[in-house]
Amino acid sequence: SAMTQAHLPVKATEAMKSALLPMLGCVTLLAFMGLAAGVSAAPPGEAWAKMGIHCLHLAIGLGAFLVLFSAPVEGFRKIVPGLCFLVWLVLLGMKLIPGFGHESHGATRWVSVGPILLQPSVFLQCLWPALLASWISKDPLRMSQPRELWRLMFLFAALMLPVLLQPDFGSILILAGATGMVLFFSGAPLNFLRQLIPLLLIALVLMLFLFDHVDARLASFFGGETGYQAQHAEEAFAAGGLTGVGPGLGVMKNGHVPEGDTDYILALIAEEWGLVGTGLVWALFVCFTLFGLRAARRAECRYGAILMAAAVLMVSMQAALNMAVVTGLVPPKGLPLPFVSRGGSSIISLSALLGLAVRAALERRRSKVPVSELIQWTESNALA
């Protein structure tokens, strides 16, 4: 029937396939590298257990990708605001209801779902880009109206409030950075974007006063001190050299690099696989970004173009920040390396985001205005 056909993914053009398939290939290779690195870097006797939980996360992530890729785009756009509100309520409940949230490293960021610990704030990395792309594409004239843009910023600040209270500054930083870049690409006035910079600085100062560990980390970093994690990560890079000591032969995994199979997995890859391994990881993320942005440029509808760009930026910015933390270029912050770290919430959320973005990029809209007239960096001359 016509209704059934409308719910099926639109057939990809050859130009779109040449962008999407290599992009998804990069994600697949990163996932396999993460699984191999996680198993070889597991402490003695824990390899099978680590592989089991990692495979479970990847399987759920693949399921999330396929579900969102198969779901009707317009239907999901309608429920995204409600899902964002639901996550917001969960985040608020974790802070206000004793025993609801699981505390670790001085922050209440996790909830237990059976054997898996999930981090609800990470799911905003899927939902907020979808909501943002929907808001922009619904009426592109909003991008030239400061009042509408400030309303959007107020909504973003309200959504981030319980994330700030956890505290989870990494998620806020990634979401704020991706939001600014998506607004820039979508045609927001530069004058408006410049006005956001002092507000971000004010927010950073407030964090310094409200949370002692943020002040301590920044003071340590700018004071020239090397933190415990960063120091051992540097030792892992030095030990690995060009080709590494060999898979499974590293010694840093034995408690020397904290969070070695999650946030600091790149350091263990550097020790066992050397500069060749870390260079391959970096190259795959660069290729993912280039092919993903090419797919965004070739999308035929505004929503698909904006959401694909937002998804790619969300992944690449998080990867860049994780690598910068591990190599000591920025102050320490707990963030997983997308698709490589054994982080269930991150894998599931970003996989779902990519599934939704790929499906949206393949959609064709019925407006008579070419998408290239509304979003200058797109190539498509098709009706959007």
Contacts in CASP RR format, 6 or more apart in sequence:
PFRMAT RR
TARGET T0000
AUTHOR 0000-0000-0000
METHOD contacts of the structure
MODEL  1
SAMTQAHLPVKATEAMKSALLPMLGCVTLLAFMGLAAGVSAAPPGEAWAK
MGIHCLHLAIGLGAFLVLFSAPVEGFRKIVPGLCFLVWLVLLGMKLIPGF
GHESHGATRWVSVGPILLQPSVFLQCLWPALLASWISKDPLRMSQPRELW
RLMFLFAALMLPVLLQPDFGSILILAGATGMVLFFSGAPLNFLRQLIPLL
LIALVLMLFLFDHVDARLASFFGGETGYQAQHAEEAFAAGGLTGVGPGLG
VMKNGHVPEGDTDYILALIAEEWGLVGTGLVWALFVCFTLFGLRAARRAE
CRYGAILMAAAVLMVSMQAALNMAVVTGLVPPKGLPLPFVSRGGSSIISL
SALLGLAVRAALERRRSKVPVSELIQWTESNALA
6 72 0 8 1.000
7 72 0 8 1.000
9 69 0 8 1.000
9 70 0 8 1.000
9 359 0 8 1.000
9 362 0 8 1.000
10 362 0 8 1.000
10 363 0 8 1.000
10 364 0 8 1.000
11 362 0 8 1.000
12 20 0 8 1.000
12 362 0 8 1.000
13 298 0 8 1.000
15 298 0 8 1.000
16 295 0 8 1.000
16 298 0 8 1.000
16 299 0 8 1.000
16 361 0 8 1.000
16 362 0 8 1.000
19 291 0 8 1.000
19 292 0 8 1.000
19 294 0 8 1.000
19 295 0 8 1.000
19 298 0 8 1.000
20 291 0 8 1.000
20 292 0 8 1.000
20 295 0 8 1.000
20 358 0 8 1.000
20 361 0 8 1.000
22 287 0 8 1.000
22 291 0 8 1.000
23 287 0 8 1.000
23 288 0 8 1.000
23 291 0 8 1.000
23 292 0 8 1.000
23 295 0 8 1.000
23 312 0 8 1.000
24 354 0 8 1.000
24 358 0 8 1.000
26 284 0 8 1.000
26 285 0 8 1.000
26 287 0 8 1.000
26 288 0 8 1.000
26 291 0 8 1.000
27 288 0 8 1.000
27 339 0 8 1.000
27 354 0 8 1.000
29 284 0 8 1.000
30 281 0 8 1.000
30 284 0 8 1.000
30 285 0 8 1.000
30 288 0 8 1.000
30 338 0 8 1.000
30 339 0 8 1.000
30 340 0 8 1.000
31 58 0 8 1.000
31 339 0 8 1.000
31 340 0 8 1.000
31 347 0 8 1.000
33 269 0 8 1.000
33 280 0 8 1.000
33 281 0 8 1.000
33 284 0 8 1.000
33 340 0 8 1.000
34 54 0 8 1.000
34 265 0 8 1.000
34 269 0 8 1.000
34 339 0 8 1.000
34 340 0 8 1.000
34 341 0 8 1.000
34 342 0 8 1.000
35 51 0 8 1.000
35 54 0 8 1.000
35 55 0 8 1.000
35 58 0 8 1.000
36 247 0 8 1.000
37 265 0 8 1.000
37 268 0 8 1.000
37 269 0 8 1.000
37 272 0 8 1.000
37 273 0 8 1.000
37 340 0 8 1.000
38 50 0 8 1.000
38 51 0 8 1.000
38 54 0 8 1.000
38 261 0 8 1.000
38 265 0 8 1.000
38 268 0 8 1.000
38 342 0 8 1.000
39 47 0 8 1.000
39 50 0 8 1.000
39 51 0 8 1.000
39 54 0 8 1.000
40 47 0 8 1.000
40 247 0 8 1.000
40 248 0 8 1.000
40 272 0 8 1.000
41 248 0 8 1.000
41 250 0 8 1.000
41 253 0 8 1.000
41 260 0 8 1.000
41 261 0 8 1.000
41 265 0 8 1.000
41 268 0 8 1.000
41 269 0 8 1.000
41 272 0 8 1.000
42 49 0 8 1.000
42 50 0 8 1.000
42 51 0 8 1.000
42 253 0 8 1.000
42 261 0 8 1.000
43 253 0 8 1.000
43 254 0 8 1.000
43 255 0 8 1.000
44 254 0 8 1.000
50 261 0 8 1.000
50 342 0 8 1.000
53 115 0 8 1.000
53 342 0 8 1.000
54 342 0 8 1.000
56 116 0 8 1.000
57 116 0 8 1.000
57 342 0 8 1.000
57 343 0 8 1.000
57 344 0 8 1.000
57 347 0 8 1.000
57 348 0 8 1.000
58 347 0 8 1.000
60 344 0 8 1.000
60 347 0 8 1.000
60 348 0 8 1.000
61 347 0 8 1.000
61 348 0 8 1.000
61 351 0 8 1.000
61 352 0 8 1.000
62 351 0 8 1.000
63 351 0 8 1.000
64 348 0 8 1.000
64 349 0 8 1.000
64 351 0 8 1.000
64 352 0 8 1.000
64 355 0 8 1.000
65 351 0 8 1.000
65 352 0 8 1.000
65 354 0 8 1.000
65 355 0 8 1.000
66 355 0 8 1.000
67 352 0 8 1.000
68 76 0 8 1.000
68 352 0 8 1.000
68 353 0 8 1.000
68 355 0 8 1.000
68 356 0 8 1.000
68 359 0 8 1.000
69 355 0 8 1.000
69 356 0 8 1.000
69 358 0 8 1.000
69 359 0 8 1.000
70 359 0 8 1.000
71 356 0 8 1.000
71 359 0 8 1.000
73 303 0 8 1.000
73 356 0 8 1.000
73 359 0 8 1.000
73 360 0 8 1.000
73 363 0 8 1.000
76 130 0 8 1.000
76 356 0 8 1.000
77 130 0 8 1.000
77 134 0 8 1.000
77 303 0 8 1.000
80 127 0 8 1.000
80 130 0 8 1.000
80 131 0 8 1.000
80 134 0 8 1.000
81 131 0 8 1.000
83 127 0 8 1.000
84 124 0 8 1.000
84 127 0 8 1.000
84 128 0 8 1.000
84 131 0 8 1.000
84 159 0 8 1.000
87 120 0 8 1.000
87 121 0 8 1.000
87 123 0 8 1.000
87 124 0 8 1.000
87 127 0 8 1.000
88 158 0 8 1.000
88 159 0 8 1.000
88 162 0 8 1.000
90 111 0 8 1.000
90 120 0 8 1.000
91 120 0 8 1.000
91 121 0 8 1.000
91 162 0 8 1.000
91 163 0 8 1.000
91 166 0 8 1.000
92 162 0 8 1.000
93 100 0 8 1.000
93 101 0 8 1.000
93 162 0 8 1.000
94 100 0 8 1.000
94 101 0 8 1.000
94 108 0 8 1.000
94 109 0 8 1.000
94 111 0 8 1.000
94 120 0 8 1.000
94 162 0 8 1.000
94 166 0 8 1.000
95 108 0 8 1.000
95 162 0 8 1.000
95 165 0 8 1.000
95 166 0 8 1.000
100 111 0 8 1.000
101 108 0 8 1.000
101 110 0 8 1.000
101 111 0 8 1.000
101 112 0 8 1.000
102 108 0 8 1.000
102 109 0 8 1.000
102 110 0 8 1.000
102 111 0 8 1.000
102 112 0 8 1.000
102 117 0 8 1.000
104 110 0 8 1.000
106 213 0 8 1.000
107 166 0 8 1.000
107 167 0 8 1.000
107 168 0 8 1.000
108 166 0 8 1.000
109 119 0 8 1.000
109 120 0 8 1.000
109 121 0 8 1.000
109 166 0 8 1.000
109 168 0 8 1.000
110 117 0 8 1.000
110 118 0 8 1.000
110 119 0 8 1.000
111 117 0 8 1.000
111 118 0 8 1.000
111 120 0 8 1.000
112 118 0 8 1.000
116 344 0 8 1.000
118 344 0 8 1.000
118 345 0 8 1.000
118 348 0 8 1.000
119 168 0 8 1.000
119 345 0 8 1.000
119 346 0 8 1.000
120 345 0 8 1.000
121 162 0 8 1.000
121 163 0 8 1.000
121 166 0 8 1.000
121 168 0 8 1.000
121 171 0 8 1.000
122 171 0 8 1.000
122 345 0 8 1.000
122 346 0 8 1.000
122 349 0 8 1.000
123 345 0 8 1.000
123 348 0 8 1.000
123 349 0 8 1.000
124 159 0 8 1.000
124 163 0 8 1.000
124 171 0 8 1.000
124 175 0 8 1.000
125 171 0 8 1.000
125 174 0 8 1.000
125 175 0 8 1.000
125 314 0 8 1.000
125 318 0 8 1.000
125 346 0 8 1.000
125 349 0 8 1.000
125 350 0 8 1.000
125 353 0 8 1.000
126 349 0 8 1.000
126 350 0 8 1.000
126 352 0 8 1.000
126 353 0 8 1.000
126 356 0 8 1.000
128 156 0 8 1.000
128 159 0 8 1.000
128 175 0 8 1.000
128 179 0 8 1.000
129 178 0 8 1.000
129 182 0 8 1.000
129 307 0 8 1.000
129 310 0 8 1.000
129 311 0 8 1.000
129 314 0 8 1.000
129 353 0 8 1.000
129 357 0 8 1.000
130 307 0 8 1.000
130 353 0 8 1.000
130 356 0 8 1.000
132 152 0 8 1.000
132 179 0 8 1.000
132 182 0 8 1.000
132 306 0 8 1.000
132 310 0 8 1.000
133 182 0 8 1.000
133 303 0 8 1.000
133 304 0 8 1.000
133 306 0 8 1.000
133 307 0 8 1.000
133 310 0 8 1.000
133 360 0 8 1.000
134 303 0 8 1.000
135 142 0 8 1.000
135 152 0 8 1.000
136 142 0 8 1.000
136 143 0 8 1.000
136 182 0 8 1.000
136 183 0 8 1.000
136 186 0 8 1.000
136 302 0 8 1.000
136 306 0 8 1.000
137 301 0 8 1.000
137 302 0 8 1.000
137 303 0 8 1.000
137 304 0 8 1.000
137 306 0 8 1.000
140 186 0 8 1.000
140 302 0 8 1.000
140 374 0 8 1.000
140 375 0 8 1.000
142 148 0 8 1.000
142 149 0 8 1.000
142 152 0 8 1.000
143 149 0 8 1.000
143 183 0 8 1.000
143 186 0 8 1.000
143 187 0 8 1.000
143 188 0 8 1.000
143 189 0 8 1.000
144 187 0 8 1.000
144 189 0 8 1.000
146 189 0 8 1.000
146 192 0 8 1.000
149 183 0 8 1.000
149 188 0 8 1.000
149 192 0 8 1.000
153 196 0 8 1.000
156 175 0 8 1.000
156 176 0 8 1.000
156 179 0 8 1.000
160 172 0 8 1.000
160 175 0 8 1.000
160 176 0 8 1.000
163 171 0 8 1.000
163 172 0 8 1.000
164 172 0 8 1.000
164 207 0 8 1.000
167 207 0 8 1.000
167 211 0 8 1.000
167 214 0 8 1.000
169 207 0 8 1.000
169 214 0 8 1.000
169 333 0 8 1.000
170 321 0 8 1.000
170 333 0 8 1.000
170 334 0 8 1.000
170 335 0 8 1.000
173 321 0 8 1.000
173 333 0 8 1.000
174 314 0 8 1.000
174 317 0 8 1.000
174 318 0 8 1.000
174 321 0 8 1.000
174 335 0 8 1.000
175 314 0 8 1.000
176 200 0 8 1.000
177 313 0 8 1.000
177 317 0 8 1.000
178 310 0 8 1.000
178 313 0 8 1.000
178 314 0 8 1.000
178 317 0 8 1.000
180 188 0 8 1.000
180 193 0 8 1.000
180 196 0 8 1.000
181 313 0 8 1.000
181 317 0 8 1.000
182 306 0 8 1.000
182 309 0 8 1.000
182 310 0 8 1.000
182 313 0 8 1.000
183 193 0 8 1.000
184 190 0 8 1.000
184 193 0 8 1.000
185 306 0 8 1.000
185 309 0 8 1.000
185 375 0 8 1.000
185 377 0 8 1.000
186 306 0 8 1.000
186 375 0 8 1.000
187 375 0 8 1.000
187 376 0 8 1.000
207 214 0 8 1.000
208 214 0 8 1.000
208 215 0 8 1.000
208 218 0 8 1.000
209 215 0 8 1.000
217 331 0 8 1.000
217 332 0 8 1.000
217 333 0 8 1.000
218 331 0 8 1.000
220 227 0 8 1.000
220 331 0 8 1.000
221 330 0 8 1.000
221 331 0 8 1.000
221 332 0 8 1.000
226 234 0 8 1.000
226 328 0 8 1.000
227 332 0 8 1.000
228 258 0 8 1.000
229 257 0 8 1.000
229 258 0 8 1.000
229 259 0 8 1.000
229 264 0 8 1.000
229 332 0 8 1.000
230 325 0 8 1.000
230 326 0 8 1.000
230 328 0 8 1.000
230 332 0 8 1.000
232 252 0 8 1.000
232 256 0 8 1.000
232 257 0 8 1.000
232 258 0 8 1.000
232 267 0 8 1.000
233 257 0 8 1.000
233 264 0 8 1.000
233 266 0 8 1.000
233 267 0 8 1.000
233 270 0 8 1.000
233 326 0 8 1.000
233 327 0 8 1.000
233 328 0 8 1.000
234 328 0 8 1.000
235 252 0 8 1.000
235 256 0 8 1.000
236 252 0 8 1.000
236 256 0 8 1.000
236 257 0 8 1.000
236 267 0 8 1.000
236 268 0 8 1.000
236 270 0 8 1.000
236 271 0 8 1.000
237 267 0 8 1.000
237 270 0 8 1.000
237 271 0 8 1.000
237 274 0 8 1.000
237 278 0 8 1.000
237 327 0 8 1.000
239 245 0 8 1.000
239 250 0 8 1.000
239 251 0 8 1.000
239 252 0 8 1.000
239 271 0 8 1.000
240 270 0 8 1.000
240 271 0 8 1.000
240 272 0 8 1.000
240 273 0 8 1.000
240 274 0 8 1.000
240 275 0 8 1.000
241 270 0 8 1.000
241 274 0 8 1.000
241 275 0 8 1.000
242 274 0 8 1.000
242 275 0 8 1.000
242 276 0 8 1.000
243 273 0 8 1.000
243 274 0 8 1.000
243 275 0 8 1.000
243 276 0 8 1.000
244 270 0 8 1.000
244 271 0 8 1.000
244 272 0 8 1.000
244 273 0 8 1.000
244 274 0 8 1.000
244 275 0 8 1.000
244 276 0 8 1.000
245 271 0 8 1.000
245 272 0 8 1.000
246 272 0 8 1.000
246 273 0 8 1.000
247 272 0 8 1.000
247 273 0 8 1.000
248 272 0 8 1.000
249 272 0 8 1.000
250 268 0 8 1.000
250 271 0 8 1.000
250 272 0 8 1.000
251 271 0 8 1.000
252 267 0 8 1.000
252 268 0 8 1.000
252 271 0 8 1.000
253 260 0 8 1.000
253 261 0 8 1.000
253 268 0 8 1.000
257 264 0 8 1.000
257 267 0 8 1.000
257 268 0 8 1.000
258 264 0 8 1.000
259 334 0 8 1.000
260 267 0 8 1.000
260 268 0 8 1.000
261 268 0 8 1.000
261 341 0 8 1.000
261 342 0 8 1.000
262 336 0 8 1.000
262 341 0 8 1.000
262 342 0 8 1.000
262 343 0 8 1.000
263 322 0 8 1.000
263 325 0 8 1.000
263 326 0 8 1.000
263 334 0 8 1.000
263 335 0 8 1.000
263 336 0 8 1.000
263 337 0 8 1.000
263 341 0 8 1.000
264 326 0 8 1.000
265 336 0 8 1.000
265 337 0 8 1.000
265 340 0 8 1.000
265 341 0 8 1.000
265 342 0 8 1.000
266 278 0 8 1.000
266 281 0 8 1.000
266 322 0 8 1.000
266 323 0 8 1.000
266 326 0 8 1.000
266 337 0 8 1.000
266 340 0 8 1.000
267 326 0 8 1.000
269 277 0 8 1.000
269 278 0 8 1.000
269 281 0 8 1.000
270 277 0 8 1.000
270 278 0 8 1.000
273 280 0 8 1.000
281 337 0 8 1.000
281 340 0 8 1.000
282 323 0 8 1.000
285 315 0 8 1.000
285 316 0 8 1.000
285 319 0 8 1.000
285 320 0 8 1.000
288 312 0 8 1.000
288 315 0 8 1.000
288 316 0 8 1.000
289 312 0 8 1.000
289 315 0 8 1.000
289 316 0 8 1.000
292 308 0 8 1.000
292 312 0 8 1.000
293 309 0 8 1.000
293 312 0 8 1.000
295 308 0 8 1.000
295 358 0 8 1.000
295 361 0 8 1.000
296 304 0 8 1.000
296 305 0 8 1.000
296 306 0 8 1.000
296 308 0 8 1.000
296 309 0 8 1.000
296 312 0 8 1.000
296 361 0 8 1.000
296 378 0 8 1.000
297 305 0 8 1.000
297 377 0 8 1.000
297 378 0 8 1.000
297 379 0 8 1.000
297 380 0 8 1.000
298 361 0 8 1.000
298 378 0 8 1.000
298 379 0 8 1.000
298 380 0 8 1.000
299 305 0 8 1.000
299 308 0 8 1.000
299 360 0 8 1.000
299 361 0 8 1.000
299 362 0 8 1.000
299 363 0 8 1.000
299 371 0 8 1.000
299 378 0 8 1.000
299 380 0 8 1.000
300 363 0 8 1.000
300 364 0 8 1.000
300 365 0 8 1.000
300 371 0 8 1.000
300 380 0 8 1.000
300 382 0 8 1.000
300 383 0 8 1.000
300 384 0 8 1.000
301 360 0 8 1.000
301 363 0 8 1.000
301 364 0 8 1.000
301 365 0 8 1.000
301 371 0 8 1.000
301 384 0 8 1.000
302 365 0 8 1.000
302 371 0 8 1.000
302 374 0 8 1.000
302 375 0 8 1.000
302 384 0 8 1.000
303 360 0 8 1.000
303 363 0 8 1.000
303 365 0 8 1.000
304 357 0 8 1.000
304 360 0 8 1.000
304 361 0 8 1.000
304 363 0 8 1.000
305 361 0 8 1.000
305 371 0 8 1.000
305 375 0 8 1.000
305 378 0 8 1.000
305 380 0 8 1.000
306 375 0 8 1.000
307 356 0 8 1.000
307 357 0 8 1.000
307 360 0 8 1.000
307 361 0 8 1.000
308 357 0 8 1.000
308 358 0 8 1.000
308 360 0 8 1.000
308 361 0 8 1.000
310 357 0 8 1.000
311 350 0 8 1.000
311 353 0 8 1.000
311 354 0 8 1.000
311 356 0 8 1.000
311 357 0 8 1.000
312 357 0 8 1.000
314 350 0 8 1.000
314 353 0 8 1.000
315 338 0 8 1.000
315 339 0 8 1.000
315 350 0 8 1.000
315 354 0 8 1.000
318 335 0 8 1.000
318 336 0 8 1.000
318 337 0 8 1.000
318 338 0 8 1.000
318 346 0 8 1.000
319 337 0 8 1.000
319 338 0 8 1.000
321 330 0 8 1.000
321 333 0 8 1.000
321 335 0 8 1.000
322 335 0 8 1.000
322 336 0 8 1.000
322 337 0 8 1.000
322 338 0 8 1.000
322 341 0 8 1.000
323 337 0 8 1.000
324 330 0 8 1.000
325 331 0 8 1.000
325 332 0 8 1.000
325 333 0 8 1.000
325 334 0 8 1.000
325 335 0 8 1.000
336 342 0 8 1.000
336 343 0 8 1.000
336 346 0 8 1.000
338 346 0 8 1.000
338 350 0 8 1.000
339 347 0 8 1.000
339 350 0 8 1.000
339 351 0 8 1.000
364 382 0 8 1.000
364 383 0 8 1.000
364 384 0 8 1.000
365 371 0 8 1.000
365 383 0 8 1.000
365 384 0 8 1.000
366 383 0 8 1.000
367 383 0 8 1.000
367 384 0 8 1.000
368 383 0 8 1.000
369 383 0 8 1.000
369 384 0 8 1.000
370 380 0 8 1.000
370 381 0 8 1.000
370 382 0 8 1.000
370 383 0 8 1.000
370 384 0 8 1.000
371 378 0 8 1.000
371 380 0 8 1.000
371 382 0 8 1.000
371 384 0 8 1.000
372 378 0 8 1.000
372 379 0 8 1.000
372 380 0 8 1.000
372 381 0 8 1.000
374 384 0 8 1.000
END
